[in-house]
């Protein structure tokens, strides 16, 4: 490879890294629940992208490609750690000025939702996170191997399941 090819390749990687690294880190962190592991897997995902910029046919959708690689690496990491459930941090809203009691209740509700999400099957958890990261249905389909036409219905069913569980908890 000529020096100009290396420079172009590094420029492409730098641009993609600047564009997606924080999203990929957040994705890894929510799946693994560990800052260092998330950093390591983020770096590994972009290293693999760098290696594939020459070896693969043209990558049509780098965002979907990097999410696919990252999701697979996270799955493998979870298997290595022999986890049954995925731990993750869910960040829904910016903090508002609230009383200590309101803040405590809000944290308690968030923790309940986190537990409910961790009880979902791994596939459902990954679908929710990819959707939360604003991937298109096509990108989610590519990252998960699920048909694009099934993504919306799957998300609808997952969210409805969570809503029913919440309502059931409020009544019981």
N, C-alpha and C positions, 0 to 999 in steps of 0.2 A: 504494500500500500504506500502510495506517495505521501509526502508530508502535507500537501494540500488536502488530500482525502482525510487524513487524521484530523486536521484542523476543522474541516467541515463537520466531521462526525462528532467531534468534541463540542462544537458550537450547537449542533442539533441537540445533543444530550444536555448541555447547559440550559438551553431554552426550555426543554421538556422538564428538566429538574426544577427550574424556577417556577414553572407553571403548575406542576402537580405534586411536588414533594411534600408540601404541608398537608394536602388532602390524603396522600398515601400514608403518611405518618399517622394521621388521625384515624384512618381506617384500620391500620395495624394496631394502634393503641386501643381502640375500642374493642377489637377482637381479642387481643392478648392481655390487656389490662396491665401491661408492663412497659414502662418508658424505654428502657434499654433494649428490650427485644424489638419494640416498634422501630427504634432508630436503626438497629441492625438490619431488620428486614427491609426497611425503606432503602437503605444503602444497597443491599443485595439486589433488590428489584431493579434499581437504576443501573447497577453493574451488569445485570443480565440484559437490560435494554441496550446498553452500550455494546455488549458482545453481539447482540442480534442485529444491530444496525447494518452490519456488513453481511452476516451469514444468512439472514432470512430474506425471502422476497420482501418487497416493499411492505412496511407496516402501514396499513391504511388508516387505522384509528389508534394512535399511540396511547391515548387515554384508556381505552378499553383494553388494549394489550397489557399495559402496566397494571391495571386493576385485576386482570385475569391472572397474571403471574403472581401478584401480591396475594390474592385470595388463595391460590394454591399453596404458596409458601406458608401462609398463616395456618391453613388446614394441616399442613405437614408439621408445623411447629406445635400445634395443639395435640396432634397425635403423639409426637415425641414426648411431650409432657404428660401424656396419658390423661388428659382432661376429658371429662364427660360433658361439661358445659363450658360455654364461652363467657368470660368476664369482660365487661366493657363499661366504659364511662359514657353516659348519655348526657349531653349538654343541650338543653332545650331553650332556655331563655336567659337573657342577661339579668343580672341581679337588680332588683328594685329596692328602694329603701323600704324596709319592712321592720315590724317589731320582731323581737327575738322569737316570740311564740309563732308568728307567721312563718318566719324563716325555718324554724324547726319543723313545722308541719309540711312545708314545701319540700324540705330535704327528705322527710319521711315518705312523702308521696313519690318523689323521684326514685328513691331506693326501692319502693314497692314495684314501680314500673320496670326498673332495671332487673329486679328478680324475676318478674313475669317474662321479660324478654329473654333472659338467660334460660328460662324453662322451655322456650320454644325450640323446635328442632334446629340444628345448625344451619340447614338450608334457609329456613325462614329468617333467622338472625342475619345471615349474610345478605339476603334480599332487602331487608329493612335498612341495613347500613349502606348498601349501594344506592338505594333510593334516597336515603338521607344525604348522601354525598352528591346528590343531583346528577347522577348518571342517567342518560336516556334509557328507554326500554331496550333499544338496540344494544347499547353498551352493557346493560345488565345481562341481557341474553348472551352476549358474547363472553362476558366474564364468568357466567354460571353454567352455560350450556343448556339453559332452559329456553324453550321456544319464545321468541319475542311476543307472539300472540298470547302467551300464557302469563306474562309478567304482570300485567295490570290486574288480572283476576286473582293471581296468587297474592299480590300485595293487598288487594281488597279483602281477601279471606283472612290474611294474617292480622290486619288491622282490626277487622270485625271481631276476630277471636280475642284480641286484647281488650277491646271495648266491652265485649260481653263479660269477660273475666272481671274487669273493673266494676261494672254494674252489679255483677253477682256479689262481689266483695262488699259493695255499699249496702246491699240489702241484707246480707248475712252477717 
